[in-house]
Amino acid sequence: YGERLKDHISELNPDALFIDNMDDALIGYAVQWGSPALAVYDADRIIEILSKDMGLEDASEYFSFNIECAYLGPNTPMILYRPEPD
C-alpha cells in the first residue's frame, strides 16, 4: 500500500518528500488551497517502527529531534497526531 500511495502522491506533486524507511507509517496525503499535495505520516506509527530497533524512549527522542522538527521546504511531509480522548 505504501509504495502505491507514494506513487499517487508523486503524481499529484512530483516534488513531494517522503520519510526514509517509513512507508508503513504513510497514511495518506493532505492538500490545502494553493498548496501541493503533501505526504502525511502517523506519528505513533513512526515511533512504533523506530522502537523496533532502538526501544521506545530512544525512538521517541529520535523522532522529536530528527523527524518531527525537520523542515525541508514547502514539500516537507506532514505528521498526524491522534490525541488520546479524555
N, C-alpha and C positions, 0 to 999 in steps of 0.2 A: 504494500500500500504506500509506504513512504516514498519509494522511487517514482511511482506513478504520480503522486502528489507533487513531488519536486519538479517533475517534467511539466505538469499542468501550470504550476506557479511560474516556471521559467518561460512558458509560452505567454503568460499574461505580462510578465516583467522579466525580460532577459537579463536584467542587472540584479535581480533578487539574490540576496546572500543567504547561505544556509549554515547551520552549525555542524561542524565536522562530527561524524560518527553518532549523530543524534536522530537518525531517520525514524527510529521508534518513538521519539517524543514529538515528532512533527504531527500536528493535529489539523492543520488547515491553513487558510490564508485570510488576510484582512485587507480591506480596501477602505479608503476614505476619499471623499470627493476631491479630485485634483491630485491624488497621490497614486503611485503604482501599487500593485498587489505586493504584500509582504508575507513571508513565511511566518507562521505562528507555531510556537512550541509550548508544551505544557511544562511548567516549572517543576512540579512534583515528579514528573516522569524523567526529566533531565537528571535530577538529583538521584532518583532511583537507579538510573543507568550508571551514573558515576560511582555510586556507592558499591556497586558490584566489585570494583577494583580498589577502592580506597576507604571504604567504611562511610557511614552516614555523616559523621561530624566533618571529616575531611572533604567529603563530597559537597556538603552544604557550603563550606568555606570556599572551596574551589569555584563553585557555581557563583557565589556572591562576587568574588574578585575577578573572575576570568570570563564569565558569560553574561551575567546579569548587568554588569556595569560597562560592557564593551559597546562602544558606538563606532560603527564603521561607515558612517554616512547614511544618506537617506534610504538605502536599501537594506539596512540592518534588520534582522529578524525581530519579531515581537515575541514577548514572553507572556503567557497567560497564567494568571494566578487564580486559584479556586479557594477562596477563604472558607474555613470551616464554619458552618452555621452555628449561631449561638444557641 
